[in-house]
């Protein structure tokens, strides 16, 4: 068991003397689960990386103050000993792995920790069982969904068996049922005596197991009372099934006829026909690994398929790729795949210059920039932004492009609640001006006013449902 204490911690980047946060004083006891919550870009991930001794060592930042592990300054602890005691799961699981699949990653991790050979196999089997990853542990990472990668990352954390576990948006890409199971796993770890610190924008399902809610306020992080915490959790309550319509003779934009999609040997969608409708927002839900992202990659001609797909009654195989991409665009699940330019301003200006259909006026774009909190970041390098800030920039840039059809893969991943409301307003405005939108989202709050139709992907079949 371990206690972590933070005293008078302050951090700022070398090129910016204004601190991201200062005067942070927190205590994390054994057998507790603490949640750090706040707006995108306030320094939540940075705080975890400082605790993990990744910052300021691996970035151009300056920190002051002290962090103690069992009353010992963490900077005085031997590296191997420290890595055995504190482990971190990153917000983007692609940054977590060195090997080709989860099993090799587990072996690599155990060898780095210098675990005796006779104990490695037992530890790995226990970790696979804990994370319920036996069906995916040998699959190459590039064939796994974002949620499946997060499950593997949690298995690896379990195998390390640290006293302190740091988790940065650990369930941003997992479906609701898996989220429920994995949060239950965190409760198991807590009851085993672990000290767990979670950064999460989504507070749903934590209310029964949390011990401490820490929020960002006045440029620092502070614990709030139990009553104040419960009021925060109420904003993230999962609503009962929300009713929506079944399409009925609306104009068709995308037609999928007898579609079959595989991922290697895995059959995802089999001999399925379905339509998507012009000027409406359709939500697609389904379990991790069911094929939602593969479907999107198919729709943008980046994944093979059998059958026929028609855009505005034209077979997409017969549409020139350059012309096709003027009509259909995608917001990828991982923001860093999307950017072309160096700074925030340049990225926005490129979208304005290259737009296909002008959906927004410059006044509206300027208001979006302000309301998303990007106004003060215009001269910053895109890759210096937090993942939440990158996501907001990505969505704004792609909406400005004005595609006739826009695919949005987990658009709310890592985004704070206030910004989600702004993003929803942007998406709805684009729809009123003719854009057709198809959204993949595991996040279920703040969707009621956005979604017109709901499609499930289950048992290799896409099917419209009357609620979500």
Residue, then its C-alpha position, 0 to 999 in steps of 0.5 A: x500500500x502507498x500514500x501519495x502527497x503533493x505539496x505546493x506543486x506548480x508547473x508552466x511551460x518554458x516558453x510561457x511563464x504563466x503557470x498551467x496550475x499552481x499551489x496544488x496540495x493533495x493527498x491520496x491514501x491507500x484503498x481510495x479512488x480519486x477522480x480529477x475533473x475539469x475543462x480540456x487543457x487545464x492540466x489534468x493529464x500534465x498533473x498525472x505525468x508529473x506524478x509519473x515522473x514523465x514531466x518535466x523530464x520529457x517536455x519543455x516544462x518547469x515545475x516546483x514543489x514536491x511529491x512524496x511517495x510514502x513520505x519520500x521525495x519521488x525524485x530520490x527513488x530508484x527508477x526501477x523501484x519507482x516504475x514498480x510502484x507507480x504505473x500510468x495508463x495514457x489517454x491515447x492507448x496507441x502511445x502505450x504500446x511498443x510491441x505488436x500485440x497485447x501478449x508480447x506487450x505483457x512479456x515485454x513489460x514483465x521482463x523490463x520489471x525483471x520479474x523472475x521467469x517462473x512468475x511471468x506466465x502466472x502474472x500474465x494469465x492473471x492479468x488477461x483474466x482480470x482485463x477479460x482480454x483472452x479473445x483479443x490478447x494475441x490480435x495485432x494492435x492495428x486490428x483492435x478498436x480503441x476500446x479494446x486497446x484500453x482493455x489491454x492497457x488495463x490488463x498490463x497495468x494489473x500485471x505490473x501490480x503497482x501500489x499507485x495507478x494513474x488512469x488518464x481518460x481510461x474508458x473514453x472509447x469503451x461501450x457502456x456495458x464494458x465501461x460498467x464492467x471496467x469501473x467495477x474492476x477499478x473498485x476491485x483494485x481499490x479494495x485490494x489496497x491500491x491508490x487509484x487516481x483517475x482523470x475523466x471528463x465523464x463522471x457517469x458510473x463512478x458515484x458508488x465507488x469514488x472517495x474523492x472528487x478533485x476539480x480545477x478551480x482558480x488555477x489549481x486542483x482542490x477536493x470538494x465536499x461529498x455533497x458538491x461531488x454528488x451534484x457534479x455526478x448528477x449532470x452525468x446520469x444516464x437517461x432512460x432509453x431516449x425515443x427516436x424515429x424510424x426513417x420513413x421515405x426521407x431522401x436517401x444519401x447513402x445506400x449500402x446494398x448487401x454489404x460484407x466487411x471483414x477485419x482479417x479473419x473476423x467477420x464484422x458485417x455480413x450481407x447487410x443492406x441499409x440506407x442513411x438519409x439526407x440532412x439527418x443525424x444518425x447515431x451508430x452504437x455497438x460493442x467495442x470491436x463490432x466493426x463501427x470504425x471499420x464501417x466508417x473506413x469502408x465509407x471513405x474507401x480505406x477498407x475493402x468490402x463486398x457489395x455496393x455502396x452508393x452516394x447520391x445514387x452513384x456507385x462509390x467505386x466509380x466516383x473519382x477519389x478526389x471528387x468523392x472526398x469533396x462530398x464525404x469527410x470524416x472526423x477520426x477517433x484519434x485527433x492527431x491523424x487529422x492535422x496538416x498545419x503547424x498552428x491552430x490558426x493555420x489549421x483553421x485557415x486551411x479549412x476556410x480556404x479549402x471548404x467544399x460548401x460554405x456552411x458558416x459565416x466568418x462571424x459564426x466561425x469566430x464565435x465558435x473559436x471563442x466559445x470552444x476556448x481556442x481564441x487564446x491558443x491560435x498561435x500554439x503548435x497543434x501538437x502542444x495542445x491537450x487531447x481535448x483541445x485537439x479534438x475541439x480544433x479537429x471538429x471545428x476544422x472539419x465542420x468548416x470544410x462543409x462536406x455533404x456527408x460527415x462521419x464523426x467517430x467518437x467526437x466527444x472523446x476527451x471533451x469537457x461537458x461545456x464544450x460538448x454543448x458548443x460542439x452540439x450546437x455547431x453540428x446541429x447548425x451544419x445539419x440545418x444547412x443540409x449536412x448529413x451526419x453519421x456519428x459513432x459515440x459510446x457517450x450517451x449524455x447530451x445526445x437527445x437533442x442531436x440525434x434523429x435516428x439510431x442504428x445498432x451494429x450487433x450480430x454482424x447486422x446494422x439495424x434501425x432502432x426506436x430508442x438509444 
